[in-house]
Amino acid sequence: MKNIHKRFGGVVALRGVDFEVGDNEVIGLIGDNGAGKSTLQKILSGLYPPTEGEIIIKGNKINSREYSVRKAHELGIETVFQEKALGQKQALWRNIFLGRQPTTKLGYLDVEQAKSETTRIMKQFLGFTGAGISPDSTVSTLSGGERQGIAIGRAMYFEADLVILDEPTNALSVKEIGKVLDFIQEVKRQGKSVVYISHTIAHIYEVSDRFVILDKGEVVDRREKGELTEQELIDELTHHAKKSEQAQKEGN
Amino acid sequence: MENLLERAKTYNTQLGLTFIAMLILILFMITAPGTFLRGRIYISFLSTTPFIGIAGLGLTLVLVSGEIDLSFTSVMAFAGYVFAVTMGFTGSIILGILAGMAAGAVVGMLNGMLVTLIGIPSIVVTLGMQFLIRGATNIIAAGKATTLTQIAGTPIYNILVSEIGGVMPAQAIWFLVLAVLIWSLLFRHKFGDHILFSGDNPETARMMGISVTKTKILVFMLFGVLAAFAGILDSFRLRTWWPTMGQGYLMTTMAAVFVGGTSMFGGEGTVYGTFLGAFLIGSLEAGIVAAGLSGFWTRFIYGILILIAVTVHTVLRRT
């Protein structure tokens, strides 16, 4: 993504952001609240078009007016949203395949295929053996970690080249957080890339290869993992936050 | 056995409603055997209930999508008028039917666009549209009924509303066929998934690339077509169009849908529930009067039934 600007009316969310994801790497995208991380993630996911700037995927320039969630999926970009993007009242199999349902004639669902694939995903990403939960179970019956597992399972099922994870460890137990971090490392072992967005520096530091720090809609720093320790990364983030606060006070 | 119990849990709403419907039927048979142990009353229900039922199917879709549409009773009248006028002008019954259903689709499209593109709550849009369409129809028709005796005995008349085998009203078959089609659309077609998720969590739907705007507009249009069809069928049944057509169907149709178990909150609904709910509501007044109670009891019992049914459905959903 080159020179990305995003405005919402009079509010500037991103200013001239350059953001690159290479093959087989995990990038930690960090910044304070309001830094622009979610906006950048949503542009990359196809949810929002940029106001200005270029999106280039696998060497091809994408028309930002035509770039959408569906297009992102076609290009191998999957997102695990902070909000999980799951319908609480709907069955697991409907959630997994929403927008990409296996169909037979005239758009009718291949329910058998959808359910059998859902069972496979449940076993692979949730370790379900079938006791008490089935593809027909609704999302509302799952715990926070299980819902995260379903959201991640959905992203992996469609064989993404790039997985974007927005705050994936929020509200999870210690064991579940461990599973998510293991998953990120597994994705990398499979030769794919990850953009990992989080406020939890310890988690980001553990799995990322490099870090991009955003502040007030701009990239303020880029670091390779080997260049600094976890504490130094926290200090870097704090330094930029304080600098920003100071600049705002002076402005006022 | 475990499989059976699982299925029973999944379909507890529908099973519960079936049980209640059977109880009420048995109660009517006991309190009014002279009426409810004879076939004629059931033929009468099959003749009159489908109009509430067909409208109820459309209302179910709209509620599942997270919206509501109160304009359908006026659409029934408007579409019936367009049918009558087009048929009178062209001499073609088929053209009349197509024009009537197109009129329903246009009203639905307007409802959908005002709700999704302008952002006005659907209850307000469709309430206004109810008055607007009814008023416009009365103005254009100058409040006068139109006789349609020329349609009697035509092939299309026989297909739509005649008594098949001298017994089964054709409109009941149409209701059943439409119920099966709407069920398959909502629960077995990808567009049905779009409707379910638009009502359950529109943000989720958008994040997965679904156009919630397009989905809701199409749902309103589909309801417009179904309401139009119900109005045209009613015109066929009585071989006349009248300006107050559809009035009185609003509350009974909503009662049928809510008693049937469709949620007010979007994202879930039951076509089977609406189908059975239509017959339950459609038969209540006859049952009450046949049991020896005055007609004044009807609204009271509707109210009790709606409150009990909605309470039970809500509690079952939570568990």
Interface residues (C-beta under 8 A of the other chain):
Chain A: S45 G46 L47 S68 V69 R70 H73 T79 F81 E83 A85 L86 G87 Q88 K89 Q90 R94 L98 G99 Q101 T103 L106 G107 Y108 L109 V111 S134 D136
Chain B: E6 T10 S184 R188 H189 K190 F191 D193 L196 F197 D200 N201 E203 T204 A205 R206 M207 M208 G209 I210 G267 E268
